[in-house]
């Protein structure tokens, strides 16, 4: 596929930003669709343990894509994905412990 052939840091950042959002909404519809989305976000703010439960599947897709790009020797794209993954993970930890 053409999507896996590019080797560009900005491309990696875009992929790294989009995939966790897709995973987040997929996880919401799979596990929490009986809640309204606003209620789900409210529950997420008050239940900090849920942050970890959602962060892991959301970042899992980035980890898989990072591995695919590293194995395909697309290091610049992999660095972009890795950078965004670290930012997402750090933000989730900060939100969990200090938010």
N, C-alpha and C positions, 0 to 999 in steps of 0.2 A: 504494500500500500504506500501511496505517496506520503501520507501523514508521518510515517516512520522514517522517511529518508532525509528530512531536513535536519541540519545541524546548526542551530542558531540559539543563542542564550535567551533572546526575547521570546522566541517561539516556545522555549521550555517554560518560561514564566507564565505565558498565556495558558499553556496546557496545565501547568501546576495550579493556576488559579481556578480554572473551569472545572476540572475533574472532581475536586472535593465538594464543590457546589452541587454537581450532578449527583454525587454519592449522598450528600446530605438530604436532598429532596427525595431521592430513591429510598433512603433509609426511613425518612419520615412517612412516606406512603406505604412502605412495607410494614413498619412496626407501630406507627402512631396515627394512622389515617382516621381513626375514630375520634381523634381530637380535631378541633379546628386549628388552623395553622397559628393563629394568634395565641390560642390557649397552649399550644405546644411550645411556642417561644417563651411564654410566661412560665411554664413549668420548667423549661430549660434554665431560665434565670434563677429560679428558686432551688432547684435540685442540682447541686454541683456534681453529684456522682453521675448524673446523666450526661454531663459534658464529656467525660472520659468514654462513656459507652458509645457516644456518637462520633467523637474525634477519631477513634481507632478505625472504624470502617471507612470514614471519609478520607483518611490519609492512606489507607491500604491501596487504593487505586493509584495514587501517586507513587507509592513504593514499587508497585508492579511496573508502571510505566518507566520509572527511573531505571529499573533493572533491564527492561527491554532496550532502552536507549543506550545504556552502558554496554550491554552485550552486542549491540549493533554499531558500536564505536561512534556514537553520536554524543560525544562528551559535552559539548557546549549546551545542547538541549537538556541533557541529563543534569548539568549544573544548575540550569534554570529551574527545573522541576525540584531539585534538592533544596535550592534556596527558598522557594515558596513553601515547601513542606516544612522546613525548619521554622519559618515565620508562622505558619498555621499552628504547628505544635506548640511553639512558645506562647502564642496568643491564647491558645486553649488552656495552657497551664497557668498563665497569668490570670485569666478570667476565672479559672477554677479556684485558685488560692487567694486572689486579691480582689475579685470582682463582686 
